[in-house]
Amino acid sequence: MERSELSKFDLPDVPGVYLFKQGRKVLYVGKATSLRDRVRSYFDDDLITTRGPRVVDMVTMADKVAFEPTPTVLEALVHEAALIKKYMPHANVDGKDDKTFLYAVITQEDIPRVLVVRGKSINFKNRTALLPTTYNLQSIFGPFPSGTQLREGLRLIRRIFPFFDTSKPVGAKGKHQAAHIEFNTQIGQYPRGMRFTLTSPIGQNKVNLKMYRKSIRKVMLFLSGRGKELRRKLEREMREAAREERFEDAAEARRELFALDHIQDVSLIKDDARCSYEQPTVKDKNMRIEAYDTAHLSGTNAIGVMTVVVDGMPVKKEYRTFRIRGVKKNDDIASLKEILSRRLRHPEWQFPKVIVVDGGKTQKKEAEKVIKEAGFSILVAAVVKDERHRPREVIGARAAGISEADAVLANAEAHRFSLSCHRRARSRAMRS
């Protein structure tokens, strides 16, 4: 195919998926923020250096381009995966197998979870996955070669239809998991109104459990690329609820419809070439985040703490405390610099991928300066609080390769631990 032939396909400047075809045979499936600009890029002079010989051969063989616009980039992402699974195009999957790709799965449990799993952990015939023990799956969606884009996509979907993504079944015994669920529920990452006990993994409120399963079915519709069907379903729910004077339910369906059409998702595809099927992105396992905080008692007895979160779960045996030395009054920045400097002198402690500090741009900049001067290249995110000391903004999370929820979780755990340590120190001081 030549560049001059593109004009006859009338590609629009909207998000969507595109298919390079040879007759009826699908050679390649891709996604785009702009179908017009993305397809044009395949005819640039430097294509062989940016995409490789396999894509160049595919373009040469193609004789037509088909496309399907989507309302959002997020829907382009999931629809692309559905089409790759349907057609298994040579240029997308040649030289790879199911073990290479990433999949979104929904577990077959009383309280289903939505998880990201690599193909090598899935038994497609038996519809089971090793997570790390074996679980039955009710749905498998993919392949998604880019872990970064898939996880970002699920983060966006969860804003509309909150779901659980815990490493263990919801309700499984363990204080860490219970704390993780409670915290993520408070910040809107997990469904509200669900209550669990360590002895009963089933939601105590059966009505809310029924609603959660209904929400999961909406997630399944979306991940299967059936966005139009999902919209029709929500419109029907809204009309029925209004007719029956269930106005809260009608408002919720209207909110979900609005969010589907207006969610800000352009961050999913910043550079298609960089996130192409030629170069699948793999997210680091065992993502270690360290968070730091300080507490004071009337300007004295300053205590600094380091907490550790790995894959979203606190690892309390690796927490550390620091008694602040040589810092006058409540100088949080000086305290932070001292804590970080002392921590970085302990190579026997595993170093983190990301450090989370309490504060804004100034605290983030000072932390980065200490880390650089010590000869390390650890990324930093900062959690900004409002006047009630609630998270208002997260700076640098995405650049550091973590979600805002992970940064807030780590920060909240550091704040909780610093207060706990300081209460114990104050109690000892009062008894002496």
C-alpha positions in Angstrom: 0.0 0.0 0.0 1.2 3.5 -0.8 0.6 6.7 1.2 -1.3 8.2 -1.7 -4.0 5.5 -1.3 -4.9 6.6 2.2 -7.2 9.4 1.1 -9.8 6.9 -0.2 -10.3 5.5 3.3 -11.4 8.9 4.8 -9.8 8.2 8.3 -11.3 10.5 11.0 -9.4 12.4 13.6 -11.0 10.5 16.5 -10.0 7.6 18.8 -10.5 4.0 17.6 -9.0 0.8 16.3 -7.6 0.2 12.8 -7.0 -3.0 10.8 -4.5 -3.4 8.0 -6.0 -6.0 5.7 -5.0 -8.0 2.6 -8.3 -8.8 1.0 -10.4 -10.3 3.8 -7.3 -11.3 5.8 -6.5 -9.1 8.8 -2.7 -8.5 9.0 -2.5 -6.1 11.9 -4.8 -4.5 14.6 -3.9 -1.3 16.4 -5.4 1.5 18.5 -5.1 5.2 18.3 -6.0 8.5 19.8 -6.4 9.8 16.3 -7.1 7.2 13.6 -6.1 9.6 10.8 -2.7 10.6 12.3 -1.8 7.1 13.6 -2.4 5.3 10.3 -0.5 8.0 8.4 2.5 7.3 10.6 2.9 3.9 9.0 4.0 5.6 5.8 6.8 7.7 7.3 10.3 7.3 5.9 11.7 6.1 9.2 9.1 3.3 9.8 11.7 0.5 9.6 13.7 2.1 12.4 10.7 2.9 14.6 8.6 -0.2 14.1 10.9 -2.8 12.6 10.9 -5.0 9.4 7.8 -7.0 10.4 5.6 -4.0 10.4 7.2 -2.7 7.1 6.4 -6.0 5.4 2.8 -5.8 6.8 2.2 -2.4 5.3 3.7 -3.5 2.0 1.3 -6.5 1.8 -1.8 -4.6 2.9 -4.2 -3.3 0.3 -6.8 -1.7 2.5 -7.4 -0.2 6.0 -10.6 -0.7 8.0 -11.3 1.2 11.1 -13.9 1.5 14.0 -14.1 4.7 15.9 -14.7 4.5 19.6 -16.0 7.2 22.0 -12.8 7.1 24.1 -9.2 5.9 24.0 -10.0 3.5 26.8 -12.5 1.7 24.7 -10.0 1.6 21.8 -7.7 -0.3 24.2 -10.1 -3.0 25.1 -11.6 -3.3 21.6 -8.1 -3.7 20.2 -7.5 -6.7 22.5 -10.8 -8.2 21.5 -10.0 -8.0 17.8 -6.5 -9.4 18.3 -8.0 -12.4 20.1 -10.6 -12.8 17.3 -8.2 -12.5 14.3 -4.8 -13.4 15.8 -3.1 -11.2 13.1 0.4 -12.3 11.9 2.1 -8.9 12.5 0.7 -8.7 16.1 1.4 -12.2 17.4 4.0 -13.9 15.1 6.9 -15.2 17.2 4.9 -15.0 20.4 2.5 -17.2 22.3 -0.1 -16.8 25.0 2.5 -16.9 27.7 4.0 -13.6 26.5 0.9 -11.5 26.8 -1.0 -10.1 29.7 -4.7 -10.7 30.4 -7.4 -9.2 32.5 -9.2 -11.9 34.3 -12.3 -12.1 36.6 -12.2 -14.8 39.2 -15.0 -17.3 39.7 -15.6 -16.5 43.4 -18.5 -15.4 45.6 -16.9 -12.0 45.5 -15.1 -11.8 42.1 -11.8 -10.0 41.7 -10.5 -8.3 38.6 -6.8 -9.1 38.1 -3.9 -8.7 35.6 -2.3 -12.1 34.9 0.5 -13.1 32.4 -0.5 -15.8 30.0 2.0 -18.3 31.4 -0.1 -18.4 34.6 -3.4 -19.2 32.9 -4.7 -22.7 31.9 -6.9 -21.6 29.0 -8.4 -25.0 28.5 -9.6 -25.4 32.1 -10.1 -21.6 32.7 -7.9 -21.5 35.8 -5.0 -19.3 36.8 -2.2 -19.6 39.3 -2.6 -16.5 41.6 -0.3 -17.9 43.3 -2.7 -20.7 44.2 -5.0 -22.0 41.5 -8.4 -20.2 41.1 -11.2 -20.7 38.6 -11.9 -18.0 36.2 -15.2 -16.9 34.9 -13.8 -14.5 32.2 -10.5 -13.9 30.4 -9.9 -10.8 28.4 -6.9 -10.0 26.2 -4.2 -10.3 25.1 -2.9 -6.9 26.3 0.9 -6.8 25.5 1.4 -3.6 27.4 1.1 -4.0 31.2 1.4 -0.3 31.7 -1.6 0.4 29.5 -3.7 -2.4 30.8 -3.2 -1.4 34.4 -3.9 2.2 33.6 -7.0 1.1 31.7 -8.3 -0.9 34.7 -7.6 2.1 37.0 -9.8 4.2 34.8 -12.6 1.6 34.6 -12.5 1.2 38.4 -13.4 4.9 38.7 -16.7 4.1 37.1 -17.3 0.6 38.4 -15.3 0.0 41.6 -14.0 -3.6 42.0 -11.6 -5.6 44.2 -8.2 -6.5 42.9 -6.6 -8.0 46.1 -3.9 -10.6 45.8 -6.0 -13.0 48.0 -9.8 -13.7 47.9 -11.8 -11.0 49.5 -12.5 -11.9 53.1 -9.4 -14.1 53.4 -7.8 -14.0 56.8 -5.0 -11.5 57.4 -4.8 -8.1 59.0 -2.8 -6.7 56.1 -5.5 -7.5 53.6 -8.2 -6.2 55.8 -6.4 -2.9 56.3 -5.7 -2.7 52.5 -9.4 -3.3 51.7 -10.6 -0.8 54.3 -8.2 1.9 53.1 -8.9 1.5 49.4 -12.6 1.5 50.2 -12.2 4.9 51.9 -10.5 6.5 49.0 -13.1 5.1 46.5 -10.9 2.4 44.9 -13.0 -0.5 46.2 -16.9 -0.8 46.4 -18.5 1.0 49.3 -21.2 -0.6 51.5 -19.5 -4.0 51.5 -18.7 -5.4 54.9 -16.6 -8.5 55.6 -15.4 -10.4 58.6 -12.4 -12.7 58.9 -14.8 -15.7 59.4 -17.2 -14.9 56.7 -15.9 -14.1 53.2 -19.4 -13.2 52.0 -20.6 -9.7 52.3 -22.9 -9.4 55.3 -25.2 -7.2 53.3 -26.6 -9.4 50.5 -28.1 -6.5 48.7 -24.7 -4.8 48.3 -23.2 -8.2 47.3 -25.9 -8.5 44.6 -25.1 -5.0 43.4 -21.4 -5.7 43.3 -21.9 -8.7 41.1 -24.1 -6.6 38.9 -21.3 -4.1 38.6 -18.8 -6.9 37.7 -21.0 -7.9 34.8 -20.7 -4.3 33.6 -16.9 -4.5 33.8 -17.1 -7.8 31.8 -19.2 -6.0 29.1 -16.7 -3.2 28.9 -13.6 -5.4 28.8 -15.1 -7.5 26.0 -15.3 -4.4 23.9 -19.1 -4.2 24.0 -19.3 -0.5 25.0 -22.4 0.2 23.0 -24.2 -2.7 24.7 -23.1 -1.4 28.1 -24.4 2.1 27.3 -27.8 0.7 26.2 -27.9 -1.3 29.5 -27.2 1.7 31.6 -29.8 3.8 29.7 -32.4 1.1 30.3 -31.5 0.9 34.0 -31.8 4.7 34.3 -35.3 4.7 32.6 -36.6 1.8 34.7 -35.3 3.3 38.0 -36.9 6.7 37.2 -40.2 5.1 36.3 -40.2 3.2 39.6 -39.1 6.4 41.4 -35.8 4.9 42.5 -34.2 8.2 42.0 -30.8 7.4 43.6 -30.4 4.4 41.3 -31.4 6.5 38.3 -28.8 9.1 39.3 -26.1 6.4 39.6 -26.8 5.0 36.2 -26.7 8.5 34.8 -23.3 9.1 36.5 -21.9 5.9 35.0 -23.1 6.9 31.5 -21.6 10.3 31.8 -18.3 8.9 33.1 -18.1 6.5 30.2 -18.3 9.3 27.7 -16.1 11.9 29.5 -13.4 10.0 31.3 -10.0 11.5 30.7 -8.0 8.6 29.1 -5.6 10.2 26.7 -2.7 9.1 29.0 -3.3 5.6 27.7 -1.7 6.1 24.4 1.0 8.8 24.5 3.2 7.0 21.9 1.8 4.1 20.0 5.2 3.2 18.6 6.7 3.0 22.0 3.9 0.8 23.3 3.6 -1.3 20.1 3.2 -5.1 19.9 6.8 -5.2 18.9 8.0 -4.1 22.3 5.6 -5.4 25.1 6.0 -3.6 28.4 6.4 -5.7 31.5 5.7 -4.1 34.9 8.2 -4.9 37.7 7.1 -7.6 40.1 7.5 -7.0 43.8 7.2 -3.2 43.5 8.7 -1.9 46.7 7.6 1.6 47.9 9.0 3.3 50.9 7.2 6.1 52.6 8.5 8.6 55.2 6.9 10.8 57.8 7.7 12.6 61.0 5.8 13.4 64.2 6.6 16.0 67.0 5.5 16.7 70.5 5.5 20.4 71.1 8.6 20.7 69.0 10.5 18.0 70.9 11.0 14.3 70.7 10.8 14.3 66.9 10.5 10.8 65.4 10.9 9.9 61.8 9.6 6.6 60.3 10.1 4.5 57.2 7.3 2.2 56.1 7.4 -0.4 53.3 4.7 -1.4 50.9 5.2 -4.2 48.4 2.6 -4.8 45.7 0.1 -2.8 47.7 0.6 -4.6 51.0 2.4 -3.3 54.1 5.5 -5.2 55.1 5.7 -4.3 58.8 8.8 -6.3 59.7 10.8 -3.9 57.5 9.5 -0.7 59.1 12.2 1.5 60.7 12.2 4.4 63.2 14.6 7.3 63.4 15.1 9.6 66.4 15.7 13.0 64.8 19.0 14.6 65.8 20.2 18.2 65.3 16.9 19.6 63.9 15.4 22.6 65.7 11.7 22.7 66.4 9.2 21.5 63.7 11.4 21.7 60.6 9.8 18.9 58.6 12.0 19.4 55.5 15.2 19.2 57.6 13.8 16.2 59.4 13.0 14.5 56.1 16.5 15.2 54.7 18.1 13.7 57.8 15.9 10.6 57.7 16.6 9.9 54.0 20.4 10.5 54.4 20.5 8.0 57.3 18.3 5.5 55.5 20.5 5.6 52.3 23.5 4.6 54.4 22.0 1.2 55.0 22.7 -0.9 51.8 21.8 -4.0 53.8 18.1 -2.9 53.6 16.7 -3.5 50.1 16.4 -0.3 48.2 12.9 0.8 46.9 11.8 1.5 43.4 9.9 4.6 44.6 10.0 6.8 47.7 6.8 8.6 48.8 7.1 11.7 51.0 4.5 13.8 52.8 4.3 17.3 51.3 4.4 19.1 48.0 6.9 20.1 45.3 9.4 21.4 47.9 9.6 18.2 49.8 9.8 16.2 46.6 12.6 18.3 45.3 14.6 18.2 48.6 14.2 14.4 48.7 15.4 14.0 45.1 18.4 16.2 46.0 19.4 14.0 48.9 19.0 10.9 46.9 21.1 12.3 44.0 23.8 13.5 46.3 24.0 10.0 47.8 24.6 8.6 44.4 21.2 6.8 43.9 18.5 7.2 41.2 15.3 6.4 43.1 12.1 8.1 41.9 10.1 10.2 44.3 6.3 10.9 44.6 4.7 13.4 47.1 1.3 13.4 48.7 -0.2 16.9 49.2 -2.7 17.2 52.0 -5.6 19.6 52.5 -6.4 21.6 55.7 -7.9 18.5 57.3 -4.8 16.5 56.5 -6.6 14.5 53.8 -4.9 13.6 50.5 -5.6 16.4 48.0 -3.1 15.7 45.2 -0.3 13.3 44.3 2.7 14.7 42.6 5.0 12.4 40.4 3.2 9.1 40.9 2.7 8.3 37.3 6.2 9.4 36.4 7.5 7.0 39.1 5.5 4.1 37.6 3.0 3.7 40.5 -0.7 4.6 40.8 -1.9 7.5 42.9 -3.7 5.0 45.1 -0.4 3.2 45.9 1.2 6.5 46.8 -1.7 7.5 49.1 -1.7 4.0 50.7 2.0 4.2 51.5 1.7 7.8 52.8 -1.2 6.9 55.0 0.6 3.9 56.5 3.7 6.1 57.2 1.5 8.7 58.9 -0.3 6.0 61.0 3.0 4.4 62.0 4.6 7.8 63.0 1.6 8.7 65.2 1.7 5.2 66.8 5.4 5.5 67.6 5.0 9.0 69.0 2.1 8.0 71.2 4.3 5.3 72.7 7.2 7.7 73.2 4.9 10.3 74.8 3.4 7.6 77.1 6.8 6.5 78.3 7.7 10.1 78.9 4.6 10.7 81.0 5.3 7.6 83.1 8.9 8.5 83.8 
